[in-house]
Amino acid sequence: VVAETADDVVVMYAGRVAEQTDVRSLFAKPLHPYTIGLFKSLPRVDRSEERLEEIPGNVPSPTKFPSGCRFRTRCPLAAAKCSEEPPLVEVEPGHRSACWFAAELAAGREVHFNTPTSSQGPKVAGIAGGAA
């Protein structure tokens, strides 16, 4: 729906802006692990997978948000510096991300949420639908 109706997109997580850009840039090259996780959890007709990736854990309670990046307790890239709040910075022209690793993501660093032993995500094979 977003790809078909919006020009610009703001992705929020736990009340904070995670990423902000035009819709084409967001779908072509997301630059925040949360956004990447959202896209990887969508079933798509152009790929067949044993399991969809899922973002582990739950959104924290508003009374128990972690310090720094609010996504850090669920993020596979989390490091010590994530205990400090990342600023929303322009990583590419018109594309802002609030992640300490956004430049690395822009350079092609991959993000994987599932590990072979921890994933209990739904099995997927040829499901119609998805994002493009």
Accessible surface in RSA format (square Angstrom, percent):
REM  Atomic radii and reference values for relative SASA: ProtOr
REM  Chains: A
REM  Algorithm: Lee & Richards
REM  Probe-radius: 1.40
REM  Slices: 20
REM RES _ NUM      All-atoms   Total-Side   Main-Chain    Non-polar    All polar
REM                ABS   REL    ABS   REL    ABS   REL    ABS   REL    ABS   REL
RES VAL A   1   145.41  95.7 109.80  99.4  35.61  85.8 110.64  96.1  34.77  94.3
RES VAL A   2    68.88  45.3  66.53  60.2   2.35   5.7  67.49  58.6   1.39   3.8
RES ALA A   3    35.54  32.7  14.83  22.9  20.71  47.1  14.84  20.9  20.70  54.8
RES GLU A   4   157.09  90.2 119.15  90.1  37.94  90.3  44.98  87.0 112.11  91.5
RES THR A   5   108.28  77.0  68.37  69.3  39.91  95.1  64.92  87.2  43.36  65.6
RES ALA A   6    31.69  29.1  20.49  31.6  11.20  25.5  26.37  37.1   5.32  14.1
RES ASP A   7   119.92  84.0 110.36 109.8   9.56  22.6  29.26  68.9  90.66  90.4
RES ASP A   8   106.19  74.4  86.69  86.3  19.51  46.1  30.67  72.2  75.52  75.3
RES VAL A   9    17.69  11.6  13.74  12.4   3.95   9.5  17.52  15.2   0.17   0.5
RES VAL A  10    71.46  47.0  46.00  41.6  25.46  61.3  46.00  40.0  25.46  69.1
RES VAL A  11    15.91  10.5  12.34  11.2   3.57   8.6  15.91  13.8   0.00   0.0
RES MET A  12   100.26  51.9  81.36  53.8  18.90  45.0  45.75  38.9  54.51  72.2
RES TYR A  13    10.64   5.0   6.56   3.7   4.07  10.6   9.54   7.2   1.09   1.3
RES ALA A  14    17.08  15.7   0.00   0.0  17.08  38.8   9.16  12.9   7.91  21.0
RES GLY A  15    62.41  77.0   0.00   N/A  62.41  77.0  30.97  85.0  31.44  70.4
RES ARG A  16    77.85  32.7  73.88  37.7   3.97   9.5  36.39  49.7  41.46  25.1
RES VAL A  17    49.77  32.7  39.15  35.4  10.62  25.6  39.15  34.0  10.62  28.8
RES ALA A  18     3.54   3.3   1.66   2.6   1.88   4.3   3.54   5.0   0.00   0.0
RES GLU A  19     0.00   0.0   0.00   0.0   0.00   0.0   0.00   0.0   0.00   0.0
RES GLN A  20    57.66  32.2  57.62  42.1   0.05   0.1   3.98   8.5  53.68  40.7
RES THR A  21     3.70   2.6   0.20   0.2   3.50   8.3   3.41   4.6   0.29   0.4
RES ASP A  22    54.03  37.8  52.01  51.8   2.02   4.8  25.76  60.6  28.27  28.2
RES VAL A  23    16.45  10.8  16.32  14.8   0.13   0.3  16.32  14.2   0.13   0.4
RES ARG A  24   201.12  84.4 193.36  98.6   7.76  18.5  70.24  96.0 130.88  79.3
RES SER A  25    37.41  31.6  30.82  41.1   6.59  15.2  12.06  25.7  25.35  35.5
RES LEU A  26     5.88   3.3   5.88   4.2   0.00   0.0   5.88   4.1   0.00   0.0
RES PHE A  27    56.28  28.2  33.07  20.5  23.21  60.4  33.28  20.2  23.00  65.8
RES ALA A  28    88.08  81.0  47.13  72.7  40.95  93.1  58.32  82.1  29.76  78.8
RES LYS A  29    79.15  38.6  76.97  47.2   2.18   5.2  50.12  45.1  29.03  30.9
RES PRO A  30    25.63  18.7  20.99  19.1   4.64  16.9  20.99  17.3   4.64  28.8
RES LEU A  31     0.02   0.0   0.02   0.0   0.00   0.0   0.02   0.0   0.00   0.0
RES HIS A  32     5.30   2.9   5.30   3.7   0.00   0.0   1.65   1.7   3.65   4.3
RES PRO A  33     1.29   0.9   1.29   1.2   0.00   0.0   1.29   1.1   0.00   0.0
RES TYR A  34    33.86  15.8  33.86  19.3   0.00   0.0   4.29   3.2  29.57  36.5
RES THR A  35     1.60   1.1   1.60   1.6   0.00   0.0   1.60   2.2   0.00   0.0
RES ILE A  36    18.11  10.3  17.62  13.1   0.49   1.2  18.11  13.0   0.00   0.0
RES GLY A  37     0.92   1.1   0.00   N/A   0.92   1.1   0.37   1.0   0.55   1.2
RES LEU A  38    68.62  38.2  67.37  48.2   1.25   3.1  67.40  47.3   1.22   3.3
RES PHE A  39    41.59  20.8  39.15  24.2   2.44   6.4  39.32  23.8   2.27   6.5
RES LYS A  40    49.26  24.0  46.79  28.7   2.46   5.9  39.20  35.3  10.06  10.7
RES SER A  41    40.17  33.9  30.41  40.6   9.76  22.5  17.22  36.7  22.96  32.2
RES LEU A  42    62.89  35.0  62.89  45.0   0.00   0.0  62.89  44.2   0.00   0.0
RES PRO A  43    39.39  28.7  39.39  35.9   0.00   0.0  39.39  32.5   0.00   0.0
RES ARG A  44    71.95  30.2  70.39  35.9   1.56   3.7   3.70   5.1  68.25  41.4
RES VAL A  45   106.39  70.0  78.12  70.7  28.27  68.1  79.31  68.9  27.08  73.4
RES ASP A  46    98.42  68.9  60.44  60.2  37.99  89.8  46.32 109.0  52.11  52.0
RES ARG A  47    76.52  32.1  64.49  32.9  12.04  28.7  43.95  60.1  32.57  19.7
RES SER A  48    85.23  72.0  54.06  72.2  31.17  71.8  36.09  76.9  49.14  68.8
RES GLU A  49    65.02  37.3  57.52  43.5   7.50  17.9  25.28  48.9  39.73  32.4
RES GLU A  50   118.28  67.9 104.53  79.1  13.75  32.7  57.56 111.3  60.72  49.6
RES ARG A  51    84.43  35.4  71.90  36.7  12.52  29.8  17.21  23.5  67.21  40.7
RES LEU A  52    13.11   7.3  13.11   9.4   0.01   0.0  13.11   9.2   0.01   0.0
RES GLU A  53    36.25  20.8  34.34  26.0   1.91   4.5  18.33  35.4  17.92  14.6
RES GLU A  54    60.19  34.6  59.00  44.6   1.20   2.8  24.52  47.4  35.67  29.1
RES ILE A  55    26.92  15.3  11.81   8.8  15.11  36.4  11.81   8.5  15.11  41.0
RES PRO A  56    62.06  45.2  57.65  52.5   4.42  16.1  61.96  51.2   0.11   0.7
RES GLY A  57    55.92  69.0   0.00   N/A  55.92  69.0  31.76  87.2  24.16  54.1
RES ASN A  58   128.21  88.4 111.96 108.2  16.25  39.1  28.00  67.4 100.22  96.9
RES VAL A  59    85.86  56.5  66.58  60.3  19.28  46.4  66.58  57.9  19.28  52.3
RES PRO A  60    25.34  18.5  12.47  11.4  12.87  46.8  22.32  18.4   3.02  18.8
RES SER A  61    51.10  43.2  38.55  51.4  12.56  28.9  33.76  71.9  17.35  24.3
RES PRO A  62   107.60  78.4  89.42  81.5  18.18  66.1  89.48  73.9  18.12 112.6
RES THR A  63   122.13  86.9  86.06  87.2  36.07  86.0  83.86 112.6  38.27  57.8
RES LYS A  64   158.46  77.3 138.33  84.9  20.13  47.9  89.95  81.0  68.51  73.0
RES PHE A  65    57.05  28.5  32.24  20.0  24.81  64.6  32.24  19.5  24.81  71.0
RES PRO A  66    23.55  17.2   8.18   7.5  15.37  55.9  18.87  15.6   4.68  29.1
RES SER A  67    70.56  59.6  53.70  71.7  16.86  38.8  53.16 113.2  17.41  24.4
RES GLY A  68    10.60  13.1   0.00   N/A  10.60  13.1   0.49   1.3  10.11  22.6
RES CYS A  69    18.15  13.7  15.79  17.6   2.36   5.5   3.33   8.4  14.82  16.0
RES ARG A  70    47.87  20.1  44.35  22.6   3.52   8.4   2.65   3.6  45.22  27.4
RES PHE A  71     3.08   1.5   2.47   1.5   0.60   1.6   2.47   1.5   0.60   1.7
RES ARG A  72    70.41  29.6  63.71  32.5   6.70  16.0   3.76   5.1  66.65  40.4
RES THR A  73    92.98  66.1  53.59  54.3  39.40  93.9  55.73  74.9  37.25  56.3
RES ARG A  74    29.56  12.4  23.24  11.8   6.31  15.0   9.31  12.7  20.24  12.3
RES CYS A  75    21.18  16.0   9.11  10.2  12.07  28.4   2.10   5.3  19.08  20.6
RES PRO A  76    61.36  44.7  20.74  18.9  40.62 147.6  33.27  27.5  28.09 174.6
RES LEU A  77    15.21   8.5   8.50   6.1   6.71  16.9  10.76   7.6   4.45  12.0
RES ALA A  78    48.45  44.5  20.77  32.1  27.68  63.0  21.52  30.3  26.93  71.3
RES ALA A  79    48.80  44.9  30.58  47.2  18.22  41.4  43.31  61.0   5.49  14.5
RES ALA A  80    93.90  86.3  68.96 106.4  24.94  56.7  82.91 116.8  10.99  29.1
RES LYS A  81    91.76  44.8  85.30  52.3   6.46  15.4  51.75  46.6  40.00  42.6
RES CYS A  82     9.23   7.0   9.23  10.3   0.00   0.0   0.05   0.1   9.18   9.9
RES SER A  83    53.42  45.1  42.78  57.1  10.64  24.5  22.76  48.5  30.65  42.9
RES GLU A  84   108.92  62.5 103.55  78.3   5.37  12.8  37.97  73.5  70.95  57.9
RES GLU A  85    98.99  56.8  78.12  59.1  20.87  49.7  25.07  48.5  73.92  60.3
RES PRO A  86    10.27   7.5   5.28   4.8   4.98  18.1   5.28   4.4   4.98  31.0
RES PRO A  87    71.90  52.4  59.46  54.2  12.43  45.2  70.79  58.4   1.10   6.9
RES LEU A  88    70.88  39.5  42.17  30.2  28.71  72.2  42.17  29.6  28.71  77.3
RES VAL A  89    68.17  44.9  63.94  57.9   4.22  10.2  68.17  59.2   0.00   0.0
RES GLU A  90   105.26  60.4  74.40  56.3  30.87  73.5  21.81  42.2  83.45  68.1
RES VAL A  91    38.31  25.2   7.72   7.0  30.59  73.7  13.19  11.5  25.12  68.1
RES GLU A  92    49.43  28.4  45.64  34.5   3.79   9.0  22.58  43.7  26.86  21.9
RES PRO A  93   131.92  96.1 107.80  98.3  24.12  87.7 112.99  93.3  18.93 117.7
RES GLY A  94    34.71  42.8   0.00   N/A  34.71  42.8  27.50  75.5   7.22  16.2
RES HIS A  95     2.32   1.3   2.32   1.6   0.00   0.0   1.16   1.2   1.15   1.3
RES ARG A  96    73.69  30.9  73.69  37.6   0.00   0.0  24.23  33.1  49.47  30.0
RES SER A  97     0.00   0.0   0.00   0.0   0.00   0.0   0.00   0.0   0.00   0.0
RES ALA A  98    11.39  10.5  10.27  15.9   1.12   2.5  10.27  14.5   1.12   3.0
RES CYS A  99    16.68  12.6   8.20   9.1   8.48  19.9   1.73   4.4  14.95  16.1
RES TRP A 100    86.84  34.9  64.07  31.0  22.78  53.5  66.58  35.5  20.26  32.9
RES PHE A 101    16.34   8.2  16.00   9.9   0.34   0.9  16.34   9.9   0.00   0.0
RES ALA A 102     2.19   2.0   1.92   3.0   0.27   0.6   1.92   2.7   0.27   0.7
RES ALA A 103    72.02  66.2  63.47  97.9   8.55  19.4  64.42  90.7   7.59  20.1
RES GLU A 104    75.14  43.1  71.11  53.8   4.03   9.6  37.10  71.8  38.04  31.1
RES LEU A 105     8.86   4.9   1.14   0.8   7.71  19.4   1.14   0.8   7.71  20.8
RES ALA A 106    18.96  17.4   9.74  15.0   9.22  21.0  10.08  14.2   8.88  23.5
RES ALA A 107    93.42  85.9  48.84  75.4  44.59 101.4  61.35  86.4  32.08  85.0
RES GLY A 108    52.82  65.1   0.00   N/A  52.82  65.1  34.51  94.7  18.32  41.0
RES ARG A 109   101.66  42.7  80.76  41.2  20.90  49.8  33.58  45.9  68.08  41.3
RES GLU A 110   121.98  70.0 102.98  77.9  19.00  45.2  41.94  81.1  80.04  65.4
RES VAL A 111     2.73   1.8   0.00   0.0   2.73   6.6   0.80   0.7   1.93   5.2
RES HIS A 112   103.42  56.5  89.51  62.2  13.91  35.6  71.90  74.1  31.52  36.7
RES PHE A 113    15.01   7.5   0.66   0.4  14.35  37.3   1.55   0.9  13.46  38.5
RES ASN A 114    36.27  25.0  19.78  19.1  16.49  39.7  14.11  34.0  22.16  21.4
RES THR A 115    70.39  50.1  67.75  68.7   2.63   6.3  66.04  88.7   4.35   6.6
RES PRO A 116   142.80 104.1 100.67  91.8  42.13 153.2 114.33  94.4  28.46 176.9
RES THR A 117   127.92  91.0  99.48 100.9  28.44  67.8  81.77 109.8  46.16  69.8
RES SER A 118    69.78  59.0  46.59  62.2  23.19  53.4  45.63  97.2  24.15  33.8
RES SER A 119    14.73  12.4   6.61   8.8   8.12  18.7   8.72  18.6   6.00   8.4
RES GLN A 120   143.86  80.4 119.65  87.4  24.21  57.6  54.25 115.5  89.61  68.0
RES GLY A 121     3.00   3.7   0.00   N/A   3.00   3.7   1.26   3.5   1.74   3.9
RES PRO A 122    85.01  62.0  72.47  66.1  12.54  45.6  84.62  69.9   0.39   2.4
RES LYS A 123   141.13  68.9 118.01  72.4  23.12  55.0  66.62  60.0  74.51  79.4
RES VAL A 124     8.45   5.6   3.11   2.8   5.34  12.9   5.07   4.4   3.38   9.2
RES ALA A 125    82.43  75.8  57.68  89.0  24.75  56.3  58.29  82.1  24.15  64.0
RES GLY A 126    62.12  76.6   0.00   N/A  62.12  76.6  32.15  88.2  29.97  67.1
RES ILE A 127    70.02  39.8  65.40  48.7   4.63  11.2  69.99  50.4   0.04   0.1
RES ALA A 128    83.55  76.8  63.96  98.7  19.59  44.6  64.65  91.0  18.90  50.1
RES GLY A 129    46.17  56.9   0.00   N/A  46.17  56.9  38.96 106.9   7.21  16.1
RES GLY A 130    51.15  63.1   0.00   N/A  51.15  63.1   7.65  21.0  43.50  97.4
RES ALA A 131    23.17  21.3  12.38  19.1  10.79  24.5  18.28  25.7   4.89  12.9
RES ALA A 132   109.19 100.4  63.46  97.9  45.72 104.0  91.36 128.7  17.83  47.2
END  Absolute sums over single chains surface
CHAIN  1 A     7729.9       5774.7       1955.2       4423.4       3306.5
END  Absolute sums over all chains
TOTAL          7729.9       5774.7       1955.2       4423.4       3306.5
